[in-house]
């Protein structure tokens, strides 16, 4: 499976970072799973704390305080975030949101901020925000960061969540479909809200030593065209999920990000964790809105 080397933290750095990405891709070879991104790893924050018995009200932070927090970037490891191991999609996750400014993220206590969710993603595009639930002043949202690394935590989660002020969310759209990846059947299906499968495609999944995570829900966070990886026609669909088996299974520096992409060799358990698809299949996935939930089934 192929991993895309991508990152564009600001418009002024796109060219430089793109050159670095192409260099990394050239080292991998034609059939290697490429790194998704060239990360800027945020510093770890505090560990998760117990949930409060009484839900606190949100106390606004000023812009400087939010800016000082580590960004919940795809490549960051932020211990203060919370693991998310749910295998089913909650109703709240079928609506996507945006934020007009960076927002703080909190752990279970909702008192001490542990990170910030950037309004613009690493491609300098509007970040998509996908909630899991709402409670009082708060929205529990899926994040694109890791909580821990598999090399240091054998129970490292593939997906994380954090609490964000609910008032900051600006609705974008309701979603009609979600994606189900079956590891055992080696298929990718597009499913509607009633559970009816509209399309199913064969796929390659993670090899035994670099398995695709299972029993977890993430979301489509971005798309990237990578000419160096022969992906100029079929954008790579980057998810919010990460490998829970290895820190960098793709021999790159992308934070172990899980992606879905076109690949000619796409049959069997052969990848470094990503999901390899036909041109027809990746086109179907890329026709779905960003924020679409991705269910990884055993």
HELIX and SHEET records of a PDB file:
HELIX    1   1 UNK A   11  UNK A   13  5                                   3    
HELIX    2   2 UNK A   14  UNK A   28  1                                  15    
HELIX    3   3 UNK A   63  UNK A   67  1                                   5    
HELIX    4   4 UNK A   91  UNK A   94  5                                   4    
HELIX    5   5 UNK A  166  UNK A  168  5                                   3    
HELIX    6   6 UNK A  208  UNK A  210  5                                   3    
HELIX    7   7 UNK A  227  UNK A  229  5                                   3    
HELIX    8   8 UNK A  279  UNK A  286  1                                   8    
SHEET    1   A 6 UNK A  82  UNK A  83  0                                        
SHEET    2   A 6 UNK A 160  UNK A 165 -1                                        
SHEET    3   A 6 UNK A 138  UNK A 143 -1                                        
SHEET    4   A 6 UNK A 129  UNK A 135 -1                                        
SHEET    5   A 6 UNK A  95  UNK A  98 -1                                        
SHEET    6   A 6 UNK A 170  UNK A 174 -1                                        
SHEET    1   B 2 UNK A 103  UNK A 106  0                                        
SHEET    2   B 2 UNK A 113  UNK A 117 -1                                        
SHEET    1   C 8 UNK A 197  UNK A 202  0                                        
SHEET    2   C 8 UNK A 187  UNK A 192 -1                                        
SHEET    3   C 8 UNK A 177  UNK A 182 -1                                        
SHEET    4   C 8 UNK A 293  UNK A 297  1                                        
SHEET    5   C 8 UNK A 216  UNK A 224 -1                                        
SHEET    6   C 8 UNK A 236  UNK A 242 -1                                        
SHEET    7   C 8 UNK A 257  UNK A 262 -1                                        
SHEET    8   C 8 UNK A 275  UNK A 277  1                                        
SHEET    1   D 2 UNK A 204  UNK A 206  0                                        
SHEET    2   D 2 UNK A 268  UNK A 271  1                                        
END                                                                             
